Each structure stands twice: as structure tokens, then as C-alpha cells.
Amino acid sequence: MVQTANNSIQLISFVQDHPLPVIARWALAFAVLVTKWDRRARTRRALARLEAARLQDIGISLEEAKAEAAKRFWRA
């Protein structure tokens, strides 16, 4: 997660220093969006597989975990 944040910061810095053509900016924005969706989907699948004891360790109730895991990937 930290590496992803660092990569995002580096990418933003690069784009600010090197303006991109419009189509490249659209493609980049689309890639960022798809990456967010993928991360959400993977995280929610992992959350759904956690046992109640592990959920308690991280301070999440079983009901909260089920509600989060049931969300569609495009929902924040």
C-alpha cells in the first residue's frame, strides 16, 4: 500500500513536470481508476475470507465485514 502511494506521488510529480497529450491523460486516468477498482475488489474478497477472531483483532465486527465485502468494486 505504501509503495502504491509512493508510486502515485511520483506519477503526479512526473505529469506536472511533463504535460501529456489529452488522450494520454485520459488513458492514465482510466488506468488509475481501474487500479483502484481492482484494489477494492481484492481487499473486499480478502476481508470476506477472514475469520471472526481475525476481524476482532483489527476492530471490525462480522456484520461490518459482511457489509463491506458485499459492496460492488466501484463503490467507495
C-alpha positions as CSV (number, residue, x, y, z in Angstrom):
1,M,0.0,0.0,0.0
2,V,2.8,2.4,0.9
3,Q,4.6,1.5,-2.4
4,T,1.3,2.3,-4.3
5,A,1.1,5.7,-2.6
6,N,4.7,6.5,-3.4
7,N,4.2,5.5,-7.0
8,S,1.1,7.7,-7.2
9,I,3.1,10.7,-5.8
10,Q,5.9,10.0,-8.3
11,L,3.5,9.8,-11.2
12,I,1.7,13.0,-10.2
13,S,5.1,14.8,-9.9
14,F,6.2,13.5,-13.4
15,V,2.9,14.5,-15.0
16,Q,3.2,18.0,-13.5
17,D,6.7,18.4,-14.9
18,H,5.9,16.8,-18.3
19,P,2.5,17.7,-19.7
20,L,0.8,14.9,-21.5
21,P,-1.4,14.9,-24.6
22,V,-5.1,14.8,-23.8
23,I,-5.5,11.1,-24.9
24,A,-2.6,10.1,-22.7
25,R,-4.1,11.9,-19.7
26,W,-7.4,10.1,-20.3
27,A,-5.7,6.8,-20.6
28,L,-3.7,7.5,-17.4
29,A,-6.9,8.5,-15.5
30,F,-8.6,5.3,-16.7
31,A,-5.7,3.2,-15.6
32,V,-5.7,4.8,-12.2
33,L,-9.5,4.2,-11.9
34,V,-9.2,0.5,-12.9
35,T,-6.3,0.1,-10.4
36,K,-8.5,1.5,-7.6
37,W,-11.3,-0.8,-8.6
38,D,-9.0,-3.8,-8.6
39,R,-7.6,-3.0,-5.2
40,R,-11.1,-2.6,-3.7
41,A,-12.2,-5.9,-5.2
42,R,-9.2,-7.8,-3.9
43,T,-9.3,-6.2,-0.5
44,R,-13.0,-7.0,-0.1
45,R,-12.5,-10.6,-1.1
46,A,-9.7,-10.9,1.4
47,L,-11.9,-9.3,4.1
48,A,-14.7,-11.8,3.3
49,R,-12.4,-14.7,3.9
50,L,-11.2,-13.5,7.4
51,E,-12.4,-15.5,10.4
52,A,-14.3,-13.7,13.2
53,A,-11.2,-13.8,15.5
54,R,-9.1,-12.0,12.9
55,L,-11.8,-9.4,12.3
56,Q,-11.9,-8.8,16.1
57,D,-8.1,-8.3,16.0
58,I,-8.5,-5.4,13.6
59,G,-11.5,-4.0,15.3
60,I,-14.2,-4.9,12.7
61,S,-17.4,-6.7,13.5
62,L,-18.6,-9.6,11.4
63,E,-21.6,-7.5,10.3
64,E,-19.3,-4.6,9.2
65,A,-17.1,-7.0,7.3
66,K,-20.0,-8.6,5.5
67,A,-21.4,-5.2,4.6
68,E,-18.1,-4.0,3.2
69,A,-17.5,-7.3,1.3
70,A,-20.9,-7.0,-0.3
71,K,-20.2,-3.7,-1.8
72,R,-19.5,-3.5,-5.6
73,F,-16.0,-2.7,-6.6
74,W,-17.0,0.7,-7.9
75,R,-18.5,1.8,-4.6
76,A,-16.1,3.6,-2.2
